[in-house]
Every structure is written in structure tokens, then in C-alpha cells.
């Protein structure tokens, strides 16, 4: 499973690699478990991973590991 990493703004170093706003795909095994945790928890980075159970060549949309705000819904009368 590969992961794609980019920054929200500018450039930023994490796990010995300079990340920028340009998405970069890293193959499986590039980062250890503790490094992956650090990358996923870093608010300055956007880490995208394939959906669990889907092949990378499939049509699944990558899962974004950044928190999402709850969807706003219109109130009916």
C-alpha cells in the first residue's frame, strides 16, 4: 500500500523528508509504523491512503486521513 503526502502550505520536514504542496507517492515500506503515526497526526500534512481492501489499481478514491467537519444540512419546514 502506498501513501501520498503533501503539505497544506509551503514546505515542511517530517521523518527526514521535505514535503511540499506537490503530492508525492511513497511505496509501502518507506516509513515505519511510528513514522506513519507521526505523519498521520501532523496537522501541516495531508496524508492520503488507499481504502482498506481495495487494490491500488482499482477505482477506489484514496482515503484522506485528515479530520473532516460534519456535513451541514438544511432544515426543513
LOPAZA-611212 format. One record per atom (N, C-alpha, C): residue in three letters; x, y, z; atom name; residue number from 1. Coordinates in nm, 2 decimals, padded with zeros to 4 digits, always signed. Layout:
residues N
rogu residuo = ala, c1 = X, c2 = Y, c3 = Z, atomo = CA, num = NUM
...
END
This chain:
residues 77
rogu residuo = unk, c1 = +00.08, c2 = -00.12, c3 = +00.00, atomo = N, num = 1
rogu residuo = unk, c1 = +00.00, c2 = +00.00, c3 = +00.00, atomo = CA, num = 1
rogu residuo = unk, c1 = +00.09, c2 = +00.12, c3 = +00.00, atomo = C, num = 1
rogu residuo = unk, c1 = +00.07, c2 = +00.21, c3 = -00.10, atomo = N, num = 2
rogu residuo = unk, c1 = +00.15, c2 = +00.33, c3 = -00.10, atomo = CA, num = 2
rogu residuo = unk, c1 = +00.07, c2 = +00.44, c3 = -00.03, atomo = C, num = 2
rogu residuo = unk, c1 = +00.14, c2 = +00.55, c3 = +00.01, atomo = N, num = 3
rogu residuo = unk, c1 = +00.07, c2 = +00.67, c3 = +00.06, atomo = CA, num = 3
rogu residuo = unk, c1 = +00.11, c2 = +00.79, c3 = -00.02, atomo = C, num = 3
rogu residuo = unk, c1 = +00.03, c2 = +00.89, c3 = -00.02, atomo = N, num = 4
rogu residuo = unk, c1 = +00.06, c2 = +01.01, c3 = -00.09, atomo = CA, num = 4
rogu residuo = unk, c1 = +00.06, c2 = +01.12, c3 = +00.01, atomo = C, num = 4
rogu residuo = unk, c1 = +00.16, c2 = +01.20, c3 = +00.02, atomo = N, num = 5
rogu residuo = unk, c1 = +00.18, c2 = +01.31, c3 = +00.12, atomo = CA, num = 5
rogu residuo = unk, c1 = +00.20, c2 = +01.44, c3 = +00.05, atomo = C, num = 5
rogu residuo = unk, c1 = +00.14, c2 = +01.55, c3 = +00.10, atomo = N, num = 6
rogu residuo = unk, c1 = +00.17, c2 = +01.68, c3 = +00.06, atomo = CA, num = 6
rogu residuo = unk, c1 = +00.14, c2 = +01.77, c3 = +00.18, atomo = C, num = 6
rogu residuo = unk, c1 = +00.19, c2 = +01.90, c3 = +00.17, atomo = N, num = 7
rogu residuo = unk, c1 = +00.16, c2 = +01.99, c3 = +00.28, atomo = CA, num = 7
rogu residuo = unk, c1 = +00.04, c2 = +02.08, c3 = +00.25, atomo = C, num = 7
rogu residuo = unk, c1 = -00.01, c2 = +02.14, c3 = +00.35, atomo = N, num = 8
rogu residuo = unk, c1 = -00.12, c2 = +02.23, c3 = +00.33, atomo = CA, num = 8
rogu residuo = unk, c1 = -00.07, c2 = +02.36, c3 = +00.27, atomo = C, num = 8
rogu residuo = unk, c1 = +00.05, c2 = +02.40, c3 = +00.31, atomo = N, num = 9
rogu residuo = unk, c1 = +00.11, c2 = +02.53, c3 = +00.26, atomo = CA, num = 9
rogu residuo = unk, c1 = +00.26, c2 = +02.52, c3 = +00.28, atomo = C, num = 9
rogu residuo = unk, c1 = +00.33, c2 = +02.57, c3 = +00.18, atomo = N, num = 10
rogu residuo = unk, c1 = +00.48, c2 = +02.58, c3 = +00.18, atomo = CA, num = 10
rogu residuo = unk, c1 = +00.54, c2 = +02.44, c3 = +00.19, atomo = C, num = 10
rogu residuo = unk, c1 = +00.66, c2 = +02.44, c3 = +00.25, atomo = N, num = 11
rogu residuo = unk, c1 = +00.73, c2 = +02.31, c3 = +00.27, atomo = CA, num = 11
rogu residuo = unk, c1 = +00.75, c2 = +02.28, c3 = +00.42, atomo = C, num = 11
rogu residuo = unk, c1 = +00.77, c2 = +02.16, c3 = +00.45, atomo = N, num = 12
rogu residuo = unk, c1 = +00.77, c2 = +02.11, c3 = +00.59, atomo = CA, num = 12
rogu residuo = unk, c1 = +00.85, c2 = +01.98, c3 = +00.59, atomo = C, num = 12
rogu residuo = unk, c1 = +00.94, c2 = +01.97, c3 = +00.69, atomo = N, num = 13
rogu residuo = unk, c1 = +01.02, c2 = +01.85, c3 = +00.71, atomo = CA, num = 13
rogu residuo = unk, c1 = +00.95, c2 = +01.76, c3 = +00.82, atomo = C, num = 13
rogu residuo = unk, c1 = +00.94, c2 = +01.63, c3 = +00.78, atomo = N, num = 14
rogu residuo = unk, c1 = +00.89, c2 = +01.54, c3 = +00.88, atomo = CA, num = 14
rogu residuo = unk, c1 = +00.94, c2 = +01.40, c3 = +00.84, atomo = C, num = 14
rogu residuo = unk, c1 = +00.99, c2 = +01.32, c3 = +00.94, atomo = N, num = 15
rogu residuo = unk, c1 = +01.05, c2 = +01.19, c3 = +00.91, atomo = CA, num = 15
rogu residuo = unk, c1 = +01.17, c2 = +01.19, c3 = +00.82, atomo = C, num = 15
rogu residuo = unk, c1 = +01.25, c2 = +01.30, c3 = +00.82, atomo = N, num = 16
rogu residuo = unk, c1 = +01.37, c2 = +01.31, c3 = +00.74, atomo = CA, num = 16
rogu residuo = unk, c1 = +01.34, c2 = +01.35, c3 = +00.60, atomo = C, num = 16
rogu residuo = unk, c1 = +01.22, c2 = +01.38, c3 = +00.56, atomo = N, num = 17
rogu residuo = unk, c1 = +01.19, c2 = +01.41, c3 = +00.42, atomo = CA, num = 17
rogu residuo = unk, c1 = +01.12, c2 = +01.55, c3 = +00.42, atomo = C, num = 17
rogu residuo = unk, c1 = +01.16, c2 = +01.63, c3 = +00.32, atomo = N, num = 18
rogu residuo = unk, c1 = +01.10, c2 = +01.76, c3 = +00.30, atomo = CA, num = 18
rogu residuo = unk, c1 = +00.97, c2 = +01.74, c3 = +00.21, atomo = C, num = 18
rogu residuo = unk, c1 = +00.86, c2 = +01.78, c3 = +00.27, atomo = N, num = 19
rogu residuo = unk, c1 = +00.73, c2 = +01.76, c3 = +00.20, atomo = CA, num = 19
rogu residuo = unk, c1 = +00.69, c2 = +01.90, c3 = +00.15, atomo = C, num = 19
rogu residuo = unk, c1 = +00.63, c2 = +01.91, c3 = +00.03, atomo = N, num = 20
rogu residuo = unk, c1 = +00.58, c2 = +02.03, c3 = -00.03, atomo = CA, num = 20
rogu residuo = unk, c1 = +00.43, c2 = +02.02, c3 = -00.06, atomo = C, num = 20
rogu residuo = unk, c1 = +00.38, c2 = +02.12, c3 = -00.13, atomo = N, num = 21
rogu residuo = unk, c1 = +00.24, c2 = +02.12, c3 = -00.17, atomo = CA, num = 21
rogu residuo = unk, c1 = +00.21, c2 = +02.03, c3 = -00.29, atomo = C, num = 21
rogu residuo = unk, c1 = +00.32, c2 = +01.98, c3 = -00.35, atomo = N, num = 22
rogu residuo = unk, c1 = +00.31, c2 = +01.88, c3 = -00.46, atomo = CA, num = 22
rogu residuo = unk, c1 = +00.30, c2 = +01.74, c3 = -00.40, atomo = C, num = 22
rogu residuo = unk, c1 = +00.19, c2 = +01.67, c3 = -00.43, atomo = N, num = 23
rogu residuo = unk, c1 = +00.17, c2 = +01.54, c3 = -00.38, atomo = CA, num = 23
rogu residuo = unk, c1 = +00.28, c2 = +01.44, c3 = -00.43, atomo = C, num = 23
rogu residuo = unk, c1 = +00.33, c2 = +01.36, c3 = -00.34, atomo = N, num = 24
rogu residuo = unk, c1 = +00.44, c2 = +01.26, c3 = -00.37, atomo = CA, num = 24
rogu residuo = unk, c1 = +00.39, c2 = +01.13, c3 = -00.31, atomo = C, num = 24
rogu residuo = unk, c1 = +00.39, c2 = +01.02, c3 = -00.40, atomo = N, num = 25
rogu residuo = unk, c1 = +00.35, c2 = +00.89, c3 = -00.36, atomo = CA, num = 25
rogu residuo = unk, c1 = +00.48, c2 = +00.82, c3 = -00.31, atomo = C, num = 25
rogu residuo = unk, c1 = +00.47, c2 = +00.75, c3 = -00.19, atomo = N, num = 26
rogu residuo = unk, c1 = +00.57, c2 = +00.67, c3 = -00.13, atomo = CA, num = 26
rogu residuo = unk, c1 = +00.53, c2 = +00.53, c3 = -00.13, atomo = C, num = 26
rogu residuo = unk, c1 = +00.62, c2 = +00.44, c3 = -00.17, atomo = N, num = 27
rogu residuo = unk, c1 = +00.58, c2 = +00.30, c3 = -00.17, atomo = CA, num = 27
rogu residuo = unk, c1 = +00.57, c2 = +00.24, c3 = -00.03, atomo = C, num = 27
rogu residuo = unk, c1 = +00.51, c2 = +00.13, c3 = -00.02, atomo = N, num = 28
rogu residuo = unk, c1 = +00.50, c2 = +00.06, c3 = +00.11, atomo = CA, num = 28
rogu residuo = unk, c1 = +00.64, c2 = +00.03, c3 = +00.16, atomo = C, num = 28
rogu residuo = unk, c1 = +00.66, c2 = +00.04, c3 = +00.29, atomo = N, num = 29
rogu residuo = unk, c1 = +00.79, c2 = +00.02, c3 = +00.35, atomo = CA, num = 29
rogu residuo = unk, c1 = +00.88, c2 = +00.14, c3 = +00.36, atomo = C, num = 29
rogu residuo = unk, c1 = +00.84, c2 = +00.25, c3 = +00.30, atomo = N, num = 30
rogu residuo = unk, c1 = +00.92, c2 = +00.37, c3 = +00.31, atomo = CA, num = 30
rogu residuo = unk, c1 = +00.93, c2 = +00.42, c3 = +00.45, atomo = C, num = 30
rogu residuo = unk, c1 = +00.81, c2 = +00.41, c3 = +00.52, atomo = N, num = 31
rogu residuo = unk, c1 = +00.81, c2 = +00.46, c3 = +00.66, atomo = CA, num = 31
rogu residuo = unk, c1 = +00.77, c2 = +00.35, c3 = +00.76, atomo = C, num = 31
rogu residuo = unk, c1 = +00.83, c2 = +00.35, c3 = +00.87, atomo = N, num = 32
rogu residuo = unk, c1 = +00.80, c2 = +00.26, c3 = +00.98, atomo = CA, num = 32
rogu residuo = unk, c1 = +00.66, c2 = +00.29, c3 = +01.04, atomo = C, num = 32
rogu residuo = unk, c1 = +00.61, c2 = +00.21, c3 = +01.13, atomo = N, num = 33
rogu residuo = unk, c1 = +00.48, c2 = +00.23, c3 = +01.20, atomo = CA, num = 33
rogu residuo = unk, c1 = +00.48, c2 = +00.36, c3 = +01.28, atomo = C, num = 33
rogu residuo = unk, c1 = +00.59, c2 = +00.39, c3 = +01.35, atomo = N, num = 34
rogu residuo = unk, c1 = +00.59, c2 = +00.51, c3 = +01.43, atomo = CA, num = 34
rogu residuo = unk, c1 = +00.60, c2 = +00.64, c3 = +01.34, atomo = C, num = 34
rogu residuo = unk, c1 = +00.67, c2 = +00.62, c3 = +01.23, atomo = N, num = 35
rogu residuo = unk, c1 = +00.68, c2 = +00.74, c3 = +01.14, atomo = CA, num = 35
rogu residuo = unk, c1 = +00.54, c2 = +00.76, c3 = +01.07, atomo = C, num = 35
rogu residuo = unk, c1 = +00.47, c2 = +00.65, c3 = +01.03, atomo = N, num = 36
rogu residuo = unk, c1 = +00.34, c2 = +00.67, c3 = +00.97, atomo = CA, num = 36
rogu residuo = unk, c1 = +00.24, c2 = +00.74, c3 = +01.07, atomo = C, num = 36
rogu residuo = unk, c1 = +00.25, c2 = +00.70, c3 = +01.20, atomo = N, num = 37
rogu residuo = unk, c1 = +00.17, c2 = +00.77, c3 = +01.30, atomo = CA, num = 37
rogu residuo = unk, c1 = +00.20, c2 = +00.91, c3 = +01.31, atomo = C, num = 37
rogu residuo = unk, c1 = +00.33, c2 = +00.95, c3 = +01.31, atomo = N, num = 38
rogu residuo = unk, c1 = +00.37, c2 = +01.09, c3 = +01.31, atomo = CA, num = 38
rogu residuo = unk, c1 = +00.32, c2 = +01.17, c3 = +01.19, atomo = C, num = 38
rogu residuo = unk, c1 = +00.33, c2 = +01.11, c3 = +01.07, atomo = N, num = 39
rogu residuo = unk, c1 = +00.28, c2 = +01.17, c3 = +00.95, atomo = CA, num = 39
rogu residuo = unk, c1 = +00.13, c2 = +01.19, c3 = +00.96, atomo = C, num = 39
rogu residuo = unk, c1 = +00.06, c2 = +01.09, c3 = +01.00, atomo = N, num = 40
rogu residuo = unk, c1 = -00.09, c2 = +01.10, c3 = +01.00, atomo = CA, num = 40
rogu residuo = unk, c1 = -00.14, c2 = +01.20, c3 = +01.10, atomo = C, num = 40
rogu residuo = unk, c1 = -00.06, c2 = +01.22, c3 = +01.21, atomo = N, num = 41
rogu residuo = unk, c1 = -00.11, c2 = +01.31, c3 = +01.32, atomo = CA, num = 41
rogu residuo = unk, c1 = -00.06, c2 = +01.46, c3 = +01.30, atomo = C, num = 41
rogu residuo = unk, c1 = +00.03, c2 = +01.48, c3 = +01.20, atomo = N, num = 42
rogu residuo = unk, c1 = +00.08, c2 = +01.61, c3 = +01.17, atomo = CA, num = 42
rogu residuo = unk, c1 = -00.02, c2 = +01.70, c3 = +01.10, atomo = C, num = 42
rogu residuo = unk, c1 = -00.07, c2 = +01.80, c3 = +01.17, atomo = N, num = 43
rogu residuo = unk, c1 = -00.18, c2 = +01.89, c3 = +01.10, atomo = CA, num = 43
rogu residuo = unk, c1 = -00.13, c2 = +01.97, c3 = +00.98, atomo = C, num = 43
rogu residuo = unk, c1 = +00.00, c2 = +01.98, c3 = +00.96, atomo = N, num = 44
rogu residuo = unk, c1 = +00.05, c2 = +02.06, c3 = +00.85, atomo = CA, num = 44
rogu residuo = unk, c1 = +00.06, c2 = +01.97, c3 = +00.72, atomo = C, num = 44
rogu residuo = unk, c1 = +00.03, c2 = +01.84, c3 = +00.74, atomo = N, num = 45
rogu residuo = unk, c1 = +00.04, c2 = +01.75, c3 = +00.62, atomo = CA, num = 45
rogu residuo = unk, c1 = -00.09, c2 = +01.69, c3 = +00.59, atomo = C, num = 45
rogu residuo = unk, c1 = -00.11, c2 = +01.66, c3 = +00.46, atomo = N, num = 46
rogu residuo = unk, c1 = -00.23, c2 = +01.58, c3 = +00.41, atomo = CA, num = 46
rogu residuo = unk, c1 = -00.17, c2 = +01.45, c3 = +00.37, atomo = C, num = 46
rogu residuo = unk, c1 = -00.22, c2 = +01.34, c3 = +00.43, atomo = N, num = 47
rogu residuo = unk, c1 = -00.17, c2 = +01.21, c3 = +00.40, atomo = CA, num = 47
rogu residuo = unk, c1 = -00.29, c2 = +01.13, c3 = +00.35, atomo = C, num = 47
rogu residuo = unk, c1 = -00.28, c2 = +01.08, c3 = +00.22, atomo = N, num = 48
rogu residuo = unk, c1 = -00.38, c2 = +01.00, c3 = +00.16, atomo = CA, num = 48
rogu residuo = unk, c1 = -00.34, c2 = +00.86, c3 = +00.14, atomo = C, num = 48
rogu residuo = unk, c1 = -00.43, c2 = +00.77, c3 = +00.18, atomo = N, num = 49
rogu residuo = unk, c1 = -00.40, c2 = +00.63, c3 = +00.17, atomo = CA, num = 49
rogu residuo = unk, c1 = -00.52, c2 = +00.56, c3 = +00.09, atomo = C, num = 49
rogu residuo = unk, c1 = -00.48, c2 = +00.45, c3 = +00.02, atomo = N, num = 50
rogu residuo = unk, c1 = -00.59, c2 = +00.37, c3 = -00.05, atomo = CA, num = 50
rogu residuo = unk, c1 = -00.69, c2 = +00.32, c3 = +00.06, atomo = C, num = 50
rogu residuo = unk, c1 = -00.81, c2 = +00.30, c3 = +00.01, atomo = N, num = 51
rogu residuo = unk, c1 = -00.91, c2 = +00.24, c3 = +00.10, atomo = CA, num = 51
rogu residuo = unk, c1 = -00.87, c2 = +00.10, c3 = +00.14, atomo = C, num = 51
rogu residuo = unk, c1 = -00.90, c2 = +00.06, c3 = +00.26, atomo = N, num = 52
rogu residuo = unk, c1 = -00.86, c2 = -00.08, c3 = +00.31, atomo = CA, num = 52
rogu residuo = unk, c1 = -00.94, c2 = -00.18, c3 = +00.22, atomo = C, num = 52
rogu residuo = unk, c1 = -00.87, c2 = -00.28, c3 = +00.18, atomo = N, num = 53
rogu residuo = unk, c1 = -00.93, c2 = -00.39, c3 = +00.10, atomo = CA, num = 53
rogu residuo = unk, c1 = -00.94, c2 = -00.36, c3 = -00.05, atomo = C, num = 53
rogu residuo = unk, c1 = -00.90, c2 = -00.24, c3 = -00.10, atomo = N, num = 54
rogu residuo = unk, c1 = -00.91, c2 = -00.21, c3 = -00.24, atomo = CA, num = 54
rogu residuo = unk, c1 = -00.76, c2 = -00.22, c3 = -00.29, atomo = C, num = 54
rogu residuo = unk, c1 = -00.75, c2 = -00.27, c3 = -00.42, atomo = N, num = 55
rogu residuo = unk, c1 = -00.62, c2 = -00.27, c3 = -00.48, atomo = CA, num = 55
rogu residuo = unk, c1 = -00.59, c2 = -00.13, c3 = -00.53, atomo = C, num = 55
rogu residuo = unk, c1 = -00.46, c2 = -00.10, c3 = -00.54, atomo = N, num = 56
rogu residuo = unk, c1 = -00.42, c2 = +00.04, c3 = -00.58, atomo = CA, num = 56
rogu residuo = unk, c1 = -00.46, c2 = +00.06, c3 = -00.72, atomo = C, num = 56
rogu residuo = unk, c1 = -00.48, c2 = -00.04, c3 = -00.80, atomo = N, num = 57
rogu residuo = unk, c1 = -00.51, c2 = -00.02, c3 = -00.94, atomo = CA, num = 57
rogu residuo = unk, c1 = -00.66, c2 = -00.02, c3 = -00.96, atomo = C, num = 57
rogu residuo = unk, c1 = -00.74, c2 = -00.03, c3 = -00.85, atomo = N, num = 58
rogu residuo = unk, c1 = -00.88, c2 = -00.03, c3 = -00.86, atomo = CA, num = 58
rogu residuo = unk, c1 = -00.93, c2 = +00.11, c3 = -00.87, atomo = C, num = 58
rogu residuo = unk, c1 = -01.06, c2 = +00.13, c3 = -00.87, atomo = N, num = 59
rogu residuo = unk, c1 = -01.12, c2 = +00.26, c3 = -00.89, atomo = CA, num = 59
rogu residuo = unk, c1 = -01.16, c2 = +00.33, c3 = -00.76, atomo = C, num = 59
rogu residuo = unk, c1 = -01.11, c2 = +00.28, c3 = -00.65, atomo = N, num = 60
rogu residuo = unk, c1 = -01.14, c2 = +00.34, c3 = -00.52, atomo = CA, num = 60
rogu residuo = unk, c1 = -01.07, c2 = +00.48, c3 = -00.51, atomo = C, num = 60
rogu residuo = unk, c1 = -01.14, c2 = +00.57, c3 = -00.44, atomo = N, num = 61
rogu residuo = unk, c1 = -01.08, c2 = +00.70, c3 = -00.42, atomo = CA, num = 61
rogu residuo = unk, c1 = -01.00, c2 = +00.69, c3 = -00.29, atomo = C, num = 61
rogu residuo = unk, c1 = -00.88, c2 = +00.76, c3 = -00.29, atomo = N, num = 62
rogu residuo = unk, c1 = -00.80, c2 = +00.75, c3 = -00.17, atomo = CA, num = 62
rogu residuo = unk, c1 = -00.87, c2 = +00.80, c3 = -00.05, atomo = C, num = 62
rogu residuo = unk, c1 = -00.84, c2 = +00.74, c3 = +00.07, atomo = N, num = 63
rogu residuo = unk, c1 = -00.90, c2 = +00.78, c3 = +00.19, atomo = CA, num = 63
rogu residuo = unk, c1 = -00.81, c2 = +00.89, c3 = +00.25, atomo = C, num = 63
rogu residuo = unk, c1 = -00.87, c2 = +01.01, c3 = +00.28, atomo = N, num = 64
rogu residuo = unk, c1 = -00.79, c2 = +01.12, c3 = +00.34, atomo = CA, num = 64
rogu residuo = unk, c1 = -00.79, c2 = +01.10, c3 = +00.49, atomo = C, num = 64
rogu residuo = unk, c1 = -00.68, c2 = +01.11, c3 = +00.55, atomo = N, num = 65
rogu residuo = unk, c1 = -00.67, c2 = +01.08, c3 = +00.69, atomo = CA, num = 65
rogu residuo = unk, c1 = -00.68, c2 = +01.21, c3 = +00.77, atomo = C, num = 65
rogu residuo = unk, c1 = -00.71, c2 = +01.32, c3 = +00.71, atomo = N, num = 66
rogu residuo = unk, c1 = -00.73, c2 = +01.45, c3 = +00.78, atomo = CA, num = 66
rogu residuo = unk, c1 = -00.87, c2 = +01.45, c3 = +00.83, atomo = C, num = 66
rogu residuo = unk, c1 = -00.89, c2 = +01.51, c3 = +00.95, atomo = N, num = 67
rogu residuo = unk, c1 = -01.03, c2 = +01.52, c3 = +01.00, atomo = CA, num = 67
rogu residuo = unk, c1 = -01.12, c2 = +01.60, c3 = +00.91, atomo = C, num = 67
rogu residuo = unk, c1 = -01.25, c2 = +01.56, c3 = +00.91, atomo = N, num = 68
rogu residuo = unk, c1 = -01.34, c2 = +01.64, c3 = +00.83, atomo = CA, num = 68
rogu residuo = unk, c1 = -01.45, c2 = +01.70, c3 = +00.92, atomo = C, num = 68
rogu residuo = unk, c1 = -01.50, c2 = +01.81, c3 = +00.89, atomo = N, num = 69
rogu residuo = unk, c1 = -01.60, c2 = +01.88, c3 = +00.96, atomo = CA, num = 69
rogu residuo = unk, c1 = -01.73, c2 = +01.81, c3 = +00.93, atomo = C, num = 69
rogu residuo = unk, c1 = -01.83, c2 = +01.81, c3 = +01.02, atomo = N, num = 70
rogu residuo = unk, c1 = -01.96, c2 = +01.74, c3 = +01.00, atomo = CA, num = 70
rogu residuo = unk, c1 = -02.03, c2 = +01.81, c3 = +00.88, atomo = C, num = 70
rogu residuo = unk, c1 = -02.10, c2 = +01.74, c3 = +00.81, atomo = N, num = 71
rogu residuo = unk, c1 = -02.18, c2 = +01.80, c3 = +00.69, atomo = CA, num = 71
rogu residuo = unk, c1 = -02.29, c2 = +01.89, c3 = +00.74, atomo = C, num = 71
rogu residuo = unk, c1 = -02.31, c2 = +02.00, c3 = +00.68, atomo = N, num = 72
rogu residuo = unk, c1 = -02.42, c2 = +02.09, c3 = +00.71, atomo = CA, num = 72
rogu residuo = unk, c1 = -02.54, c2 = +02.04, c3 = +00.64, atomo = C, num = 72
rogu residuo = unk, c1 = -02.66, c2 = +02.04, c3 = +00.71, atomo = N, num = 73
rogu residuo = unk, c1 = -02.78, c2 = +02.00, c3 = +00.64, atomo = CA, num = 73
rogu residuo = unk, c1 = -02.88, c2 = +02.12, c3 = +00.65, atomo = C, num = 73
rogu residuo = unk, c1 = -02.96, c2 = +02.13, c3 = +00.55, atomo = N, num = 74
rogu residuo = unk, c1 = -03.07, c2 = +02.23, c3 = +00.55, atomo = CA, num = 74
rogu residuo = unk, c1 = -03.18, c2 = +02.18, c3 = +00.64, atomo = C, num = 74
rogu residuo = unk, c1 = -03.24, c2 = +02.27, c3 = +00.71, atomo = N, num = 75
rogu residuo = unk, c1 = -03.36, c2 = +02.24, c3 = +00.80, atomo = CA, num = 75
rogu residuo = unk, c1 = -03.48, c2 = +02.26, c3 = +00.72, atomo = C, num = 75
rogu residuo = unk, c1 = -03.57, c2 = +02.15, c3 = +00.72, atomo = N, num = 76
rogu residuo = unk, c1 = -03.69, c2 = +02.16, c3 = +00.65, atomo = CA, num = 76
rogu residuo = unk, c1 = -03.80, c2 = +02.22, c3 = +00.74, atomo = C, num = 76
rogu residuo = unk, c1 = -03.91, c2 = +02.27, c3 = +00.67, atomo = N, num = 77
rogu residuo = unk, c1 = -04.02, c2 = +02.33, c3 = +00.75, atomo = CA, num = 77
rogu residuo = unk, c1 = -04.13, c2 = +02.23, c3 = +00.76, atomo = C, num = 77
END
